[in-house]
Amino acid sequence: MTPTEISKLSDEELITLVVKNHPHAISHIVDRYKGMVFTLSFRILKNQLDAEEAAQDSFVKAFHAIKTFRFDCKFSTWLYRICYNNAISKARVYKPVQVDVDSKFDLPVNTPNALDSLSAKDRARYLNKAMETLESEESALLTLYYMDGESIGDISAITNLTESNVKVKLHRGRKKLYSQLNVLLKEEVSMLL
């Protein structure tokens, strides 16, 4: 099988090839999921070097345990659970500095309209800055839900939280994210004036 043919295979077919030690299957799985595994690790650890290390560790752990994958859930859910648990374990050791967001701000800046007027690059920059200020778990949940499009049920499986708890944490995370975006955009407007 050529690398081009392998890249068109489903996750299940790739996993079967990985178990059979096919030389290109592992690299295709890594290529397919490396962005999200790194992003999820970064959202929890809030440090690029630690996130890169955690992402590599997650793939190593996943490939060591690939024979135990039972196909009773999506491969991405299984892999993200390994990544999430690995990053949470690392975060307990390192304890990054957290910034508290004061939800009492009553700012005149209308966040959605202000974000709409920004370029895609600036919008991504502000969203990333705001995400960095959230607690690791909130940031990870928002990333899984909005960036990767994981369902509430899959996020529940990944994080080992109940579905109702995931919904509550997503709601709180969104509120904090909007509050932080208001702060960041107000600061930007103040600097321009």
C-alpha positions in Angstrom: 0.0 0.0 0.0 1.3 3.4 -0.9 1.4 6.4 1.5 -1.3 8.1 -0.6 -3.6 5.1 -0.4 -3.0 4.9 3.4 -3.9 8.5 3.9 -7.4 7.8 2.5 -8.1 5.0 5.0 -10.5 5.3 7.9 -9.2 5.3 11.5 -10.2 1.7 11.9 -8.4 0.6 8.9 -5.3 2.5 9.9 -5.4 1.0 13.4 -5.5 -2.5 11.9 -2.4 -1.6 9.9 -0.7 -0.2 13.0 -1.3 -3.5 14.8 0.2 -5.3 11.9 3.3 -2.9 12.1 2.7 -1.3 8.7 5.5 1.3 8.3 3.4 4.3 7.2 0.2 3.8 9.2 1.6 5.2 12.5 2.8 8.4 10.8 -0.5 8.9 9.1 -2.4 8.6 12.4 0.1 11.0 14.0 -0.4 13.5 11.1 -4.1 13.2 11.3 -4.3 14.0 15.1 -1.1 15.8 16.0 -2.7 19.3 15.8 -5.6 18.5 18.1 -3.5 16.5 20.5 -1.0 19.4 20.8 -3.8 21.9 21.1 -5.5 20.0 23.9 -2.2 19.5 25.7 -1.4 23.2 25.3 -4.8 24.3 26.6 -4.2 22.3 29.8 -0.5 23.0 30.3 -0.3 26.5 28.9 3.3 26.1 27.9 4.5 25.1 24.4 7.4 22.9 25.4 5.4 21.0 28.0 2.5 20.6 25.5 4.9 19.3 22.9 6.3 16.8 25.4 2.8 15.8 26.5 1.6 15.3 23.0 4.5 13.0 22.2 3.9 11.1 25.4 0.3 10.8 24.5 1.1 9.2 21.1 3.6 6.9 22.6 1.1 5.7 25.3 -1.6 5.3 22.6 0.6 3.2 20.3 1.7 1.1 23.2 -1.9 0.4 24.1 -3.3 0.3 20.5 -4.1 -3.4 20.8 -6.5 -2.6 23.6 -8.6 -0.2 21.5 -12.0 -1.9 21.3 -13.7 0.1 18.5 -16.6 0.8 20.9 -16.0 4.6 20.5 -14.3 6.8 18.0 -10.5 6.5 17.9 -10.3 10.3 18.4 -12.2 10.0 21.6 -9.9 7.3 22.9 -6.8 9.2 21.9 -8.0 12.5 23.3 -8.8 10.7 26.6 -5.2 9.5 26.8 -4.0 13.0 25.9 -6.3 14.7 28.4 -5.3 12.4 31.3 -1.6 12.7 30.4 -1.8 16.5 30.3 -3.8 16.7 33.5 -1.2 14.5 35.2 1.6 16.8 34.0 -0.4 19.9 35.1 -0.6 18.5 38.6 3.2 18.4 38.7 3.9 21.8 37.2 0.9 23.9 38.4 1.0 26.8 35.9 0.1 30.3 37.2 -3.7 31.0 36.7 -5.2 34.4 36.0 -8.6 34.9 37.6 -11.3 36.5 35.4 -13.6 38.9 37.4 -17.0 38.2 36.0 -18.3 41.5 37.5 -16.9 43.7 34.7 -19.7 45.6 33.0 -17.9 46.8 29.9 -19.5 48.7 27.0 -17.5 46.8 24.4 -19.9 44.4 22.5 -17.7 41.3 22.1 -19.3 39.6 19.1 -19.5 42.9 17.0 -15.9 43.8 18.0 -14.7 40.4 17.1 -16.5 40.5 13.8 -14.7 43.7 12.8 -11.3 42.1 13.4 -9.3 40.2 10.8 -9.2 36.4 11.1 -5.6 36.6 12.3 -6.4 39.2 15.0 -9.6 37.3 16.0 -7.5 34.1 16.5 -4.9 36.0 18.5 -7.5 37.5 20.9 -9.3 34.1 21.3 -6.0 32.4 22.1 -5.1 35.1 24.6 -8.5 34.8 26.3 -8.2 31.0 26.3 -4.9 31.1 28.0 -6.4 32.9 31.0 -9.0 30.2 31.5 -8.5 27.3 33.9 -7.0 24.3 32.2 -10.1 22.2 32.3 -12.3 24.9 30.9 -9.9 25.6 28.1 -9.6 21.9 27.2 -13.4 21.5 27.2 -14.0 24.5 25.0 -11.2 23.3 22.6 -12.7 19.8 22.3 -16.2 21.1 21.8 -15.6 24.1 19.4 -12.3 23.3 17.7 -12.6 19.6 17.3 -16.4 19.3 17.2 -16.6 16.6 19.8 -20.1 15.8 21.1 -21.0 16.3 24.8 -21.1 12.5 25.1 -17.6 12.1 23.6 -16.2 14.9 25.9 -17.8 13.1 28.8 -16.0 9.9 27.8 -12.7 11.7 27.3 -12.8 13.6 30.6 -14.6 11.1 32.7 -17.2 13.8 33.7 -20.9 13.4 33.5 -22.6 14.9 30.5 -24.5 17.4 32.7 -21.2 18.4 34.3 -19.6 18.9 30.8 -22.5 21.1 29.9 -22.2 23.2 33.0 -18.4 23.6 32.6 -18.8 24.5 29.0 -21.4 27.2 29.9 -19.1 28.6 32.6 -16.1 28.5 30.4 -17.9 30.4 27.6 -19.0 33.0 30.1 -15.5 33.5 31.4 -14.1 33.5 27.8 -16.6 36.3 26.8 -15.7 38.3 29.9 -12.0 37.9 29.2 -12.6 38.9 25.5 -14.4 42.0 26.7 -11.4 42.9 28.9 -8.9 42.3 26.1 -10.9 44.3 23.5 -11.5 47.2 25.9 -7.8 47.3 26.7 -7.0 47.4 23.0 -9.5 50.2 22.4 -8.0 52.2 25.3 -4.5 51.8 23.8 -5.7 53.0 20.5 -7.4 56.1 21.9 
